[in-house]
């Protein structure tokens, strides 16, 4: 099956995108709700958590791993590739490729957690593809708690989004990468505040496209995967918020299994 | 020495109060910044963390433990008393006693994290003291991230505080307990939004008073404690935010030691 993990609920946007693009594949999701958020933690700590999460998903039968968390994708991939030699997808490269293809003026904005923005990974990866690009990044640490509270349309959320996006608007970016898997839940507000002509790149959709492409190109792996369209959800802490947001996002009830890592 | 722990930076308000009321005592502080926040986690998970934190502080030579976290105080005391038979202080009872003494109309408001408010502990403890009291509680889950971002005076913070306090204002509380050790950092805004005639009870100051009273009453314990006025700070994850807020609050530089629990 496809194993997907995130620090908490954000990765559910990746689950949704994978369910849409690869509906027949079985999925195991692990949300590290006991240790959320990753975005304010140091690189070492996050890489250690990511390794444990991957090991857990492999133990549940996952053969393809999707790191559905930008903070972990930005600091943990080297460590994960050392620990597992099967296919591991992260959310950054697919979003970068999509952004570079979409941007006409090569003025690209990136928003993410403090860990992701401090790592500088989006800037580096964009410049690898397009050395002449201008990349402007903003850490938006309050957006994750706002999403986790379900404050998706409140005026306070609009104000905070506006404040965070102002420096990118001033720089006249023509493309904006949502560099955190929580942010697609605020896409409508983000689009309104950054301006309707700016193209928004959703890393959840981008990584799901990559996984689909991989399955098309590797039929021997694709054929060996379980395809009952089933999804299992594991969390390190059971909270009402997780169930509420999962139901809202996936439009169905889910069963949560608690695991202690 | 006096061992103090919290999920992260909030307990520094307790450190500050203890430094003011018991300046000669040595302090060891543990901030569980890798596993913060506790307020959105389940009771079992928080109690487990609290037990580990207490064990760590005892291993560093602490003989008196202060649980400087309302979420942990509300769910972990039974477990901690089983594990350690020395003096353990929590932040709830001292605040309740202070509030009950201060409230003329016995209309008491409580604000805290979701874990603290859901536990119902403030209501139960207030009603034990004053069965006729009216207690109104509001969970304010976004205040911890706002404080941790250092957004102590921003208009968005004012709006969010106002929204959270409105139901308590409508109920005409005459006393308001800050049931989270982060909240004293927002005291000015909270006082402005709840109204200047409402008495604000700061659990950090309340617990420091209890520890001082205990030392006065137990001279044999007080005499055996180290009194060089030194403070050591341990964290489970080193972040720039912790140092920044500690410097702001304690008005001095501190050295952080990283420990993995």
Interface residues (C-beta under 8 A of the other chain):
Chain A: X33 X34 X35 X36 X40 X41 X42 X45 X141 X142 X145 X146 X148 X149 X151 X155 X156 X159 X160 X163 X237 X238 X239 X241
Chain B: X33 X34 X35 X40 X41 X42 X45 X141 X142 X144 X145 X146 X148 X149 X151 X155 X156 X159 X160 X163 X236 X237 X238 X239 X241
